[in-house]
């Protein structure tokens, strides 16, 4: 029987999933239509397309996993659980890297620094985007395969921390050390994109803030307002990304400690889903093309609804 805590978390997840699937689906469709017209995509649109498709898949897996945990827990087979975990790891790892490459692209396109290394990155990075996207998918697949193999071994050998600590034999301590250091494997693939994202975001925020101050010294015009909005959007995205990263670490830690129940898993998923949904909305209102298409779609919906009222 599901508790009120679990049901409330599930309802919140359903709302976040609807917002996330609509937002990310909209981004993917707009870019697909644009690609059909011109047969080419800009580096930013390439990343946005991959990010939105993988996030759409993430929301689908997240809600299905929550339904199984809440309503079919007794028939939730071990193999099915491992398959869902593998899909989750693959999609989540790819999402973090895609969001990181998007942050780096915005940094090299918008930020203004005179360092030779940064200028070289500014010239070369857009051309590397297709290879980085392909590499991300391959890297995520390899990482997921390794982590799934490790998960199967962890499920068979590792027990809760109390039982391991109470076993003072050599085999017990070896098992404890194996479980202890195996958690690093789940964190490492997320730690590298997090560092890259943090560094590029700090550079971009610094550049935008410095430019905003220069504009303010002359007069508060439209350009200053644009920079302020960009800073707010980037800061919001950074908070969502960092929150999602630390929640993933906590989820791995609590799972290893044997403290991760159904309700806690659902609420951890809520935070990650909020990041995916929230960032999709930020991207739609920050990207001129997506914002224009969304407003056009809303006007069409308004016209269609008039005869019904």
C-alpha positions in Angstrom: 0.0 0.0 0.0 1.5 3.3 -1.1 1.9 6.1 1.5 0.7 9.7 1.2 4.3 10.7 1.0 4.9 8.4 -2.0 1.7 9.3 -3.8 2.3 13.1 -3.4 5.8 12.6 -4.9 4.3 10.5 -7.7 1.7 13.2 -8.5 4.4 15.8 -8.6 6.4 13.6 -10.9 3.4 13.2 -13.3 3.1 17.1 -13.5 6.9 17.5 -14.1 6.8 14.7 -16.7 3.9 16.3 -18.6 5.8 19.7 -18.6 9.1 18.1 -19.5 7.7 15.9 -22.4 5.7 18.8 -23.9 8.7 21.2 -23.6 11.4 18.9 -24.8 9.1 17.4 -27.5 8.4 21.0 -28.7 12.1 21.8 -29.0 12.8 18.5 -30.9 9.9 19.1 -33.3 10.8 22.7 -34.0 14.4 21.7 -34.8 13.3 18.8 -36.9 11.0 21.1 -39.0 13.9 23.6 -39.3 16.2 20.8 -40.5 13.7 19.6 -43.1 13.5 23.1 -44.5 17.2 23.9 -44.7 18.8 20.4 -44.4 21.2 21.7 -41.9 21.4 22.6 -38.2 23.5 25.0 -36.3 25.8 23.5 -33.5 23.5 24.9 -30.9 20.4 23.3 -32.5 22.3 20.0 -32.9 22.9 19.9 -29.1 19.4 21.1 -28.3 17.9 18.3 -30.5 19.9 15.6 -28.9 19.3 17.0 -25.4 15.5 17.3 -25.9 15.2 13.8 -27.4 17.1 12.2 -24.6 15.2 14.2 -21.9 11.9 13.1 -23.5 13.1 9.5 -23.1 14.3 10.2 -19.6 10.8 11.4 -18.6 9.2 8.3 -20.2 11.5 6.0 -18.3 11.2 7.9 -15.0 7.3 7.8 -15.0 7.3 4.1 -16.0 9.8 3.2 -13.2 7.7 5.2 -10.7 4.5 3.3 -11.7 6.3 0.0 -11.4 7.7 0.9 -7.9 4.4 2.2 -6.6 1.8 -0.2 -8.0 3.7 -3.3 -9.2 6.5 -3.6 -6.7 5.7 -7.3 -5.9 5.8 -8.2 -9.6 8.8 -6.0 -10.4 11.3 -8.6 -11.4 15.0 -8.2 -10.7 15.9 -8.4 -14.4 13.3 -5.7 -15.2 14.7 -3.5 -12.5 18.3 -3.9 -13.8 17.0 -3.0 -17.4 15.3 0.1 -16.1 18.4 1.1 -14.1 20.6 0.6 -17.2 18.3 2.8 -19.3 18.2 5.4 -16.6 22.0 5.5 -16.3 22.5 5.8 -20.1 19.9 8.6 -20.6 21.0 10.5 -17.5 24.7 10.3 -18.3 24.1 11.5 -21.9 21.8 14.3 -20.6 24.5 15.7 -18.3 27.1 15.7 -21.1 24.7 17.3 -23.6 23.8 20.1 -21.2 27.5 20.5 -20.5 28.4 20.9 -24.2 25.5 23.4 -24.5 27.0 25.4 -21.7 30.4 25.3 -23.3 29.0 26.4 -26.7 27.2 29.3 -25.2 30.4 30.3 -23.3 32.7 30.3 -26.4 30.0 32.1 -28.5 29.0 34.8 -26.0 31.9 35.3 -23.6 34.6 37.8 -24.4 38.1 36.9 -23.3 41.4 37.6 -25.0 43.3 34.5 -23.8 44.8 32.6 -26.8 43.4 29.3 -25.6 39.9 30.7 -25.3 40.1 32.3 -28.8 41.2 29.0 -30.2 38.3 27.2 -28.5 36.0 29.9 -29.9 37.1 29.1 -33.4 37.3 25.3 -33.2 34.5 24.2 -30.8 31.5 24.7 -33.1 33.0 22.4 -35.7 33.7 19.7 -33.0 30.0 19.5 -31.9 28.9 16.6 -34.1 31.8 14.5 -32.9 31.3 15.4 -29.3 27.6 14.4 -29.6 28.6 11.1 -31.1 31.3 10.6 -28.5 28.8 11.3 -25.7 26.5 8.6 -26.9 29.3 6.1 -27.2 30.8 7.1 -23.8 27.4 6.9 -22.1 26.8 3.4 -23.6 30.2 2.1 -22.4 29.8 3.7 -18.9 26.3 2.2 -18.6 27.5 -1.3 -19.6 30.3 -1.2 -17.0 28.0 0.2 -14.3 25.3 -2.4 -15.0 27.8 -5.2 -14.6 28.9 -3.6 -11.4 25.3 -3.2 -10.2 24.6 -7.0 -10.8 27.6 -7.8 -8.6 26.7 -5.2 -6.0 23.2 -6.7 -5.8 24.5 -10.2 -5.2 27.4 -9.4 -2.9 26.7 -6.2 -1.0 24.4 -6.0 2.0 23.5 -3.1 4.2 26.3 -1.2 5.9 25.5 -2.5 9.3 25.8 -6.2 8.4 29.1 -5.5 6.6 30.6 -3.7 9.5 29.5 -6.5 11.9 31.4 -9.0 9.8 35.1 -8.7 10.8 36.4 -11.5 8.7 38.7 -10.9 5.8 36.0 -11.8 3.2 33.6 -9.4 5.0 36.0 -6.5 4.9 36.9 -7.2 1.3 33.2 -7.1 0.4 32.8 -3.9 2.4 35.7 -2.2 0.6 34.4 -3.4 -2.8 30.9 -1.9 -2.0 32.5 1.3 -0.6 34.7 2.1 -3.6 32.2 0.9 -6.2 30.1 3.9 -5.5 32.9 6.1 -6.9 32.2 4.4 -10.3 28.7 5.7 -10.3 29.8 9.3 -9.4 32.9 9.6 -11.7 31.1 9.7 -15.1 28.9 12.6 -13.7 31.8 14.4 -12.0 33.7 15.3 -15.2 30.8 17.0 -17.1 29.9 18.8 -13.8 33.4 20.3 -13.6 33.4 21.4 -17.2 29.9 22.8 -16.8 30.8 24.7 -13.7 33.9 26.2 -15.2 32.2 27.3 -18.5 29.2 28.7 -16.5 31.5 30.8 -14.3 33.3 32.1 -17.3 30.1 33.0 -19.1 28.5 34.6 -16.0 31.7 36.6 -15.3 31.7 37.9 -18.9 28.0 38.8 -18.9 28.2 40.5 -15.6 31.3 42.5 -16.7 29.6 43.6 -19.9 26.4 44.5 -18.1 28.4 46.8 -15.8 30.0 48.5 -18.8 26.6 49.1 -20.3 25.2 50.4 -17.0 28.0 53.0 -16.8 26.6 54.6 -20.0 22.8 54.2 -19.8 20.3 51.5 -18.9 19.0 50.5 -22.3 17.5 47.4 -24.0 20.9 45.8 -24.3 21.4 46.0 -20.5 18.0 44.4 -19.9 18.9 41.6 -22.3 22.1 40.8 -20.4 20.3 40.8 -17.1 17.8 38.3 -18.4 20.6 36.2 -19.8 22.3 36.2 -16.4 19.1 35.3 -14.6 18.4 32.4 -17.0 21.9 31.1 -16.8 21.9 31.3 -13.0 18.6 29.4 -12.9 20.0 26.7 -15.2 23.1 26.4 -13.1 21.1 26.0 -9.9 19.0 23.3 -11.5 22.0 21.5 -13.0 24.0 21.5 -9.7 20.9 20.4 -7.7 20.4 17.5 -10.1 24.1 16.5 -9.9 24.1 16.4 -6.1 20.8 14.5 -5.9 22.3 11.8 -8.2 25.2 11.5 -5.8 22.9 11.3 -2.8 20.7 8.7 -4.5 23.8 6.5 -5.2 25.0 6.9 -1.6 21.6 6.1 0.0 21.1 3.2 -2.3 24.5 1.8 -1.2 23.7 2.4 2.5 20.4 0.5 2.1 18.4 3.6 3.1 16.8 4.2 -0.3 13.1 3.4 -0.1 10.4 3.8 -2.7 9.3 7.2 -1.5 12.9 8.5 -1.4 13.6 7.2 -4.9 10.5 9.0 -6.2 11.4 12.3 -4.6 15.0 12.0 -5.9 13.5 11.5 -9.3 11.3 14.6 -8.8 14.3 16.8 -8.4 16.0 15.4 -11.5 12.7 15.7 -13.5 12.3 19.3 -12.2 15.8 20.1 -13.6 14.9 18.6 -17.0 11.5 20.3 -17.2 12.7 23.7 -15.8 15.6 23.8 -18.2 13.3 23.1 -21.2 11.1 26.1 -20.3 14.2 28.3 -19.8 15.5 27.2 -23.2 12.2 28.0 -25.0 12.0 31.5 -23.6 15.8 32.2 -24.0 16.2 30.9 -27.6 14.7 33.5 -30.1 13.6 30.9 -32.6 11.9 28.6 -30.0 10.3 31.6 -28.3 8.9 32.9 -31.6 7.5 29.4 -32.5 6.0 28.9 -29.0 4.2 32.3 -29.2 3.0 31.6 -32.7 1.6 28.2 -31.5 -0.1 29.9 -28.5 -1.8 32.4 -30.8 -3.0 29.6 -33.1 -4.4 27.7 -30.1 -6.2 30.9 -28.9 -7.8 31.3 -32.3 -8.9 27.7 -32.4 -10.4 28.0 -28.9 -12.5 31.1 -29.7 -15.3 29.3 -31.6 -15.6 26.8 -28.7 -16.2 29.5 -26.1 
